[in-house]
Amino acid sequence: MENNNNNNNNLNNISIEIFSPQKRLPLKHTISQTTKNDNKIKKESSLKSEQNDKDMVMLNVDDIKQEEEEEEINNEDNELFQSKRLVIPGQTISREGEYLKGHGTFNDGSGNLVASVCGTLDKVDRLVSVKALKARYHGEVGDIIVGRITEITSKRWKVDVNSRLDYILMLSAINLPGGIQRRRTSADELQMRSFFVENDLVYAEVQMVMGDGSVAIHTRNQKYGKLQNGHFTKVIPSLIKRSKQHFYNLECGVDVILGINGYIWIADSEQQRNQQQFIQKHEKEPTFDPSIPLIIPDDIKQVSKESRDRIARVKNSISLLEKGFLLIHQKSIMKVYKLSLKMKLQSKDLLHPQFIKQILTVLSTTDYDDDDDDNNNENDQIN
């Protein structure tokens, strides 16, 4: 009995200690304090997360702006290179490290690539250069040119093509009279003056560019060769529009050869056809001797007064385009030619300052179709 009473007393004491208000209050206080600390920590963490989110948003906005700026710059660069846009000295071409420095460019103090001359941009892979508008002609393989013989040396002719150096026309690179295909001999070397002499004009193509800067040309084609009985003029090479061909038979009855080097040949179409037929007929005769220079009769060389006027009008049309610094090609020449007829101008009046201004104003508002195959001029080339 005594043991049972003692056990009951112990149980009572335990229950009092556990459920006593004095014990519960501190417990509640501890719990409430912990909860407050947790809430404070949660608020701080939420504030930090909100701040981080704001910072991330700001960073994203900055990144987006930076990407947009880079994209705009890239688009400007692409437009700059795709459109062959004109640049002036001091104009920034690209930022540091994007492209390699070529002719006509330099790196400024901040590392940007800047143009040093006025001209058009040219890009090959990562190499950027500026082609000056009034620079001398620099030949490339396949260029169609007009040149003038300046000197005859051993097995070659030197040809002036409006470049820094005279180009070389080898004896083995010409078309022999009659289109004969054979090796050149010492007899051919002795007869070089029967092919070309000093001051002769030749229509040729660039064959090879040597490592030392010299350039070889050739006339190994029936359409190339000596030019006779026409008018020669010279313009800035950068104004000649590159196209699939550079020989044109204009609808006004005038033949024009636009050499990429800036040398231009103008002749009467009918006279040139008669002359070509006479030469071909002479070469087929049994008594033909290539060592004897061919003398063209006066009746074949004769050009009528009307033809001379048309040649003068075409020549002045080309000169007017050069004064206006406009591209010279078949359509621009004929546009000026027709405008002068519409204005009832004589050939000599085309280069009057008043009429030059009027015609250039009309041309500046005219768009040209750049299709080079418009009139099937391939059939009109020199045979």
SULTA-V778842 format. One record per run of one state. SS is the DSSP state (hx for helix, st for strand, lp for the rest). FROM is the first residue (numbers start at 1). LEN is the number of residues. If there is no record, write none. Layout:
# SULTA-V778842
ss: <SS;SS>
from: <FROM;FROM>
len: <LEN;LEN>
This chain:
# SULTA-V778842
ss: <lp;hx;lp;hx;lp;st;lp;st;lp;st;lp;st;lp;st;lp;st;lp;st;lp;st;lp;st;lp;st;hx;lp;hx;lp;hx;lp;hx;lp;st;lp;st;lp;st;lp;st;lp;hx;st;lp;st;lp;st;lp;st;hx;lp;hx;lp;hx;lp;st;lp;hx;lp;hx;lp;hx;lp;hx;lp>
from: <1;2;20;21;83;86;88;92;95;100;102;105;108;113;116;119;125;127;133;144;154;156;161;167;171;174;177;180;186;191;192;196;201;210;215;219;225;228;231;235;237;240;241;247;250;254;259;263;269;284;298;302;305;324;328;329;330;343;347;352;353;365;377;381>
len: <1;18;1;62;3;2;4;3;5;2;3;3;5;3;3;6;2;6;11;10;2;5;6;4;3;3;3;6;5;1;4;5;9;5;4;6;3;3;4;2;3;1;6;3;4;5;4;6;15;14;4;3;19;4;1;1;13;4;5;1;12;12;4;3>
